[in-house]
Amino acid sequence: MSVNHLNFDLTKTFEQSVEETEIPERTGEIKKVHIVEKLKSIGVDLEDVVLGNFDQIGEISARKNRDPRSELYKTKGAFFRPNYERGILIYHLIKEFKLKSFLEIGFGRGYVTACAALAMNEMGEGGQITTVDPALSEEGLNNLASSFPKDFFSNVNFVKGMSQEYLPSLNQNFDMIYIDGDHRYSAVKSDWENCKDKYNKFLLFDDYHLPGKDQKDIHCSNLIDQIQDDSKELIIMDRRIFLDDRGYTDEEIDYGQVLLTKA
Ligand SMILES: C[S@@+](CC[C@H](N)C(=O)[O-])C[C@H]1O[C@@H](n2cnc3c(N)ncnc32)[C@H](O)[C@@H]1O
């Protein structure tokens, strides 16, 4: 698999390239929906979801290790599945709405790209995926590809670079955009401004934290709370379909992903 390199200085960080912006307070005022209800509302019953496919993809591209000093490492095991439900959601949105183009900001280890590629390959209608990340490497991609059937990623355009550099140069729209790159306020704001007129049907944000959940350098909700859009909904997910061996109730889940939908 080959990576398309953007022609810019990768040593320059985003922080150096923008002026620091004041971060607005979070409001936490957002409509909430449980992932199972959301899937139902788009025509998917849990019985239709093939969990094994997401487990196979996640095993290679998303599984995480627990800290060996933690209690859960001792009592539940070494590994966990961090929010594999995002892949389930994206896969089913693509299939139910026959989406033909998908842009991802932040490739990570490739879980979402692979879930989107599975949906596009199964539909067989020549859909296209673009994923942009400054950390992409040819070696990493070849390792990933070796675990999938030949040509599995043939419809993916891998772009090595920062979204803030790449998006302004794009003169195309996408049926769906997934914003999951740099989660600091200025970066999410810039991604939102660059994407808000570029999605045809869905825009999904990762990592909306409800008030009370604080994590360094994660300011997605500070931006999302500013967006005026009646379709805006927080989808409560993460080990709601896959087993939650932490034993969290739905009420204890204090973050999720935010979906905007165009009619
Ligand atoms: C949480 S991971 C993405 C996970 C992936 N979307 C998934 O769900 O499988 C975040 C990624 O964003 C990338 N990233 C950080 N800053 C970025 C930027 N300015 N533009 C694009 N990607 C960025 C990081 O290199 C990292 O790989």
The ligand as a MOL file (V3000), in Angstrom:
LIG
                    3D

  0  0  0     0  0            999 V3000
M  V30 BEGIN CTAB
M  V30 COUNTS 27 29 0 0 0
M  V30 BEGIN ATOM
M  V30 1 C -7.3670 8.2620 18.2670 0
M  V30 2 S -6.3350 8.1290 16.8990 0 CHG=1
M  V30 3 C -7.4790 7.8130 15.5910 0
M  V30 4 C -8.1890 6.4920 15.6900 0
M  V30 5 C -8.9570 6.1250 14.4450 0
M  V30 6 N -9.7790 7.2120 13.9430 0
M  V30 7 C -9.8830 4.9680 14.7360 0
M  V30 8 O -10.9740 5.1920 15.2750 0
M  V30 9 O -9.4960 3.8350 14.4520 0 CHG=-1
M  V30 10 C -5.9030 9.7970 16.6230 0
M  V30 11 C -4.9450 9.9780 15.4470 0
M  V30 12 O -4.9880 11.3530 15.0710 0
M  V30 13 C -3.7510 11.6510 14.4970 0
M  V30 14 N -3.5850 13.1160 14.4310 0
M  V30 15 C -3.0630 13.9520 15.3680 0
M  V30 16 N -3.0460 15.2070 14.8880 0
M  V30 17 C -3.6000 15.1590 13.6480 0
M  V30 18 C -3.8350 16.1390 12.6480 0
M  V30 19 N -3.5040 17.4130 12.8450 0
M  V30 20 N -4.4080 15.7500 11.4750 0
M  V30 21 C -4.7390 14.4510 11.2680 0
M  V30 22 N -4.5070 13.4800 12.1770 0
M  V30 23 C -3.9520 13.8310 13.3550 0
M  V30 24 C -2.7570 10.9520 15.4130 0
M  V30 25 O -1.5250 10.7510 14.7350 0
M  V30 26 C -3.4910 9.6540 15.7430 0
M  V30 27 O -3.0550 8.6190 14.8970 0
M  V30 END ATOM
M  V30 BEGIN BOND
M  V30 1 1 1 2
M  V30 2 1 2 3
M  V30 3 1 2 10
M  V30 4 1 3 4
M  V30 5 1 4 5
M  V30 6 1 5 6
M  V30 7 1 5 7
M  V30 8 2 7 8
M  V30 9 1 7 9
M  V30 10 1 10 11
M  V30 11 1 11 12
M  V30 12 1 11 26
M  V30 13 1 12 13
M  V30 14 1 13 14
M  V30 15 1 13 24
M  V30 16 1 14 15
M  V30 17 1 14 23
M  V30 18 2 15 16
M  V30 19 1 16 17
M  V30 20 1 17 18
M  V30 21 2 17 23
M  V30 22 1 18 19
M  V30 23 2 18 20
M  V30 24 1 20 21
M  V30 25 2 21 22
M  V30 26 1 22 23
M  V30 27 1 24 25
M  V30 28 1 24 26
M  V30 29 1 26 27
M  V30 END BOND
M  V30 END CTAB
M  END
